[in-house]
C-alpha cells in the first residue's frame, strides 16, 4: 500500500490526546484518541488485506506474521521492563495484581480481565501498569475473526455487497454499544463486540478508497474543503469537551470516529488543509513512534505516581512525558524497526521469538501470582500492616445482602440475643464497616437489630443507576423486608454520601443515578435523586423512624497501602501525623450534609444525626490511633476504628430509643 504521511499525523493526534489526558494536562476527552486509533487500524489493515485479496496473495500465516512483527516485540520489551520495576517497587498485593494483568495482556485478554475487575472496590487506575493494553486486546480479538471472514466474503460477493455486509455488522455493533453503555458501561468500554464498529468504520473507508468510491468527494473541491473542516471539528470538539460524565462510548464515540474516517477519505488523493497540517515532519515523526509511545507512557506514569505517592508536580509530569518520548524513540528505532524488516528476521524466527517471549511472560506472571506478590521482599513492619484480615470484622457474611438473600430471609440479626429486633442498619460497605460499633453497642444496652448492607447500596425507591439494571430491585427487596417486619420501627442509614451526590470517589468518577420518571439525566441529577429517594422511602413508611447518619472521611491519605508506599519510599510522616486534613473532611461534609438536613426538615419521621466527627481532631483525621489503623483503606473503617466509636454508638442508641444513660456496656 502507498505510504500516507497524514495517517502518521492522525496517529500523532490520537496518541498525544491520550498522553495529555493521562497526564492531566488539559484535554479531558483525550481518551477518544483510542477510538481514533481503532479507525486508523481498521483502515490500514483492511487496505493491506484488500490488496492481497485482489492480487490473490492473501495468506493467514502472512497476516499473522505481520501482526507479530508489528505488535509483539515492543510490547514484550515494555512488559519485561515493567515486571522488573514492579518487582522492585510494588507492594505484594499490587505485584500479584500486576502479574494477573500481565498474564492477560500476554494472551491479549486484558480487556476481559479489566472488565471482570471493574467494580466499586477496584483499585485506582494509576496502580495498573498494564491497563492501557486493553485496547490492544480488543484489536487482536477483532483480527482473529476479521481476515478469514473478509476473505470468505471476497470469494463469494462483489465489493459493493461486501461493503453492505460490513455496514450491517457495524450498525449492529454500534446499536449494541449504545444499548450497553446505558446498562453495562464497562462492557461497552472493554468488550470487542461493542467496539468492532469503530474498526469496521476504518475497514469500510479502506474498501471505499480501494474501489474508487471516494471520487465522489475528491472531484468536488468545495465539498472536500467543508468536509475536512467538519471532520477536524468532530475530533477536536470531543477531545476538548468530553469528560468523566460523558456517556461513552455509544453515540458519543461517533464524532471522533467519523471525523477520522472522513479525514482519511478526503486526504487520499487531494491535499487538504488537514493533510498539510498532519504531514508536517514533527507530526509524522511522532506518528511513527506512536505505538511505542502509547506502550511506554502509561507504565512510566504509573511507576512515577507509585513512588511519588503524592500527585505528580508539573515538572515531574513533564519529565514523565519526556522520558516516554525518549523510550518510545529508542523502542521504535531498535526494537520495532529491526523486527519489521524481513531481511533481519525470517518468519520462523519471528514466530519462535513470539512463542519464547510469550512463555517467558507467562512464567513470570505465574510466579508473581502464585507467590502472592513475593511478600518476602518487604520489611516486617510493612508485611504486618498488609494482613488485611486483621482489620476486617468477623461478621463479613452479614454483608452483601442481595434481593435473593432478602427474599430467603437470610438477613443477620445482631446485638443482644433473645430480643426481638427493633432496628435495621442499612447502607453500603461504609455501613458494614461501621456495624461492629452499632451492634456491640446494641448488645450492651439490650437491643437487637438487622444488618441490611450491600456494596454500593442506598435505599432509594425507584432510583436507577447508570449501568446497573438491578439497582432499583435492591431497594424494592429492602422495602419488602420492612413491610414483612413491622416490629422494626427504626431504620439507621449511613452510606458513602459524597459518592451518591457527586458520582465520584477518590478512586474513580462518573457514576450517575437518575429517577425513573426523568426524561434526561446526567451527573447533576445525583443530588436530586438522593432527596427524592429518601423522601419516597420516608413517605412509604410513615410509621417508621429514619435516622440518617453522616459518613466517615474518605481520601487516599487514609488508605493503608498508600501509607505503606510512603514508608517504603521514605517519603512519609510519623504515624501520629498521617491522615486527612480536617478541613478537607469539612469540605466533603459540606457536599452532602445540607441535603440530609433538608430531608430531616421536610419529613417528620426523618432525623439527621452527626456521628463520625469524633474520628477527627482539630487538624487531622488520623489514619492511626493507639498504634492501630482506624481505616483499612481510604474510605472504610477497620474493625479497630469501628471499636473506637463504641461509646458514641451506645449514646446514639440510648438517645434514639429513650434508654437511660446508665445502661452498662
Number of C-alpha atoms within 10 A of each C-alpha: 10 7 7 15 20 24 25 24 27 28 28 26 23 27 28 21 25 24 22 18 21 18 18 14 13 14 23 20 22 28 23 26 25 21 23 27 26 26 27 28 20 26 26 17 19 24 23 15 25 24 15 16 16 10 9 9 11 18 15 13 10 12 16 15 18 16 15 18 24 16 17 20 22 22 22 18 16 19 21 16 13 21 22 10 13 23 19 12 19 25 23 24 17 20 26 25 20 26 28 22 25 30 24 22 26 23 13 20 22 26 27 20 19 22 18 12 13 13 12 12 12 11 16 12 13 18 19 21 25 26 21 21 23 24 23 20 23 24 19 17 18 18 18 12 10 20 20 14 12 18 17 12 16 16 10 11 12 11 15 13 13 18 19 13 16 18 17 13 16 22 16 16 21 24 16 17 29 22 17 21 22 18 17 16 21 21 21 25 21 22 20 24 20 25 27 25 29 27 28 26 24 30 27 25 25 26 22 18 18 15 12 11 14 18 15 10 16 19 12 10 13 11 13 23 18 11 17 24 16 16 23 19 15 19 25 19 14 23 24 15 13 18 18 16 14 15 19 22 22 23 14 15 21 19 20 26 27 20 23 28 25 21 23 26 24 25 21 18 14 14 15 18 14 20 22 13 15 22 20 14 13 12 20 22 17 23 26 21 23 26 22 27 26 21 24 29 25 25 26 20 24 21 21 19 18 22 17 16 19 15 11 18 10 12 9 15 20 14 15 24 21 13 17 23 20 14 20 26 20 14 23 20 14 12 19 23 15 15 22 20 11 12 8 11 15 14 15 10 12 20 16 12 17 18 11 11 18 17 13 15 21 19 13 16 24 17 15 24 20 12 13 17 23 18 19 11 14 16 10 11 11 18 16 11 17 19 10 13 11 14 20 18 18 11 12 11 10 19 21 19 22 21 20 11 12 16 13 9 10 14 20 17 19 23 22 19 12 9 14 13 20 17 24 23 22 25 23 24 24 23 29 28 23 27 27 26 22 27 25 22 28 24 19 17 22 17 23 25 24 20 23 26 31 21 19 18 24 25 25 24 25 20 22 20 19 19 20 13 12 12 21 19 16 20 23 16 19 22 18 13 18 17 13 10 12 11 13 20 16 20 21 19 22 24 26 24 25 22 20 21 23 20 21 16 20 14 15 16 15 17 20 24 26 25 21 15 8 10 7 9 14 15 19 15 18 23 20 14 24 26 17 18 20 22 18 15 19 20 15 13 15 13 12 20 19 25 19 23 20 22 25 29 27 23 19 20 22 26 21 22 20 19 23 19 20 18 15 18 13 10 13 17 12 7 16 13 15 17 26 22 19 19 13 16 19 13 10 18 18 12 15 21 19 11 18 21 15 13 22 21 13 13 15 13 18 24 19 20 13 12 17 16 16 12 19 18 11 8 13 18 26 22 28 19 15 9 9 15 22 27 27 25 22 23 22 24 30 24 24 22 24 23 20 17 19 21 14 17 24 25 16 19 19 19 12 13 12 9 15 11 12 8 12 11 13
